[in-house]
């Protein structure tokens, strides 16, 4: 029998998604993605991009466009998107308010944590670098490049738990997207959904849904960040 998923406060490992959880990148990423899709002839609003594509890989975006419109995105679509995103990240990217305090509190309590993101490794490392979060994670950084199947498949979260040496049932995932929540559930992990851009009702499969880092801290058994 599969053991029940434990409550987040008793987790032996906290697995953070990156975009929209650690760094406030989703508004920037979806602004650039919707603009580039529209320029490629697939009319997409900012709201469309958040609803349809947030939390997935560019391969998933490409396959969804093909399925829904019968169009193929240009061969250099990913290259163009990443170039646009790199420029905007360097100028505008910041950590999510309260996240540095939460990471410090977890470290002080001795709770291991890592990041497991749908982003390719170069984009993930850029985001952590420009926001000053990279030293907090060291080598505990796992990306879509590490597994064959991205979210909503459970592969990335299972890979991260394996590398950290923790039973998936004793880990908790912090996610802000539907594919991420589905991946956590499929991995047998507790999940705290961060409903900042995605409506809370769409994240209802998570163990808990919170709206800000004060709520996240409470679910992790930590004091509320002073900066929130």
Buried (B, 14 or more C-beta within 10 A) or exposed (E): EEEEBBEBEEBBBBBBBBBBBBBBBBBBBBBBBBBBBBEBEBEBEBEBBBBBBBBBBBEBBBEBBEEEEEEEBBEEBBEBBBEBBBEBBEEEBEBBBBBBBBBEBBEEEEBBBBBBBBBBBEBBBBBBBBBEBBEBBEEBBBBBBBBEEBBBBBBBBBBBBEBBEBBBBBBBBBBBBBBBBBBBBBBBBBBBBBBBBBEEEBBEBBBBBBEBBBBBBBBBBBEBBEEB
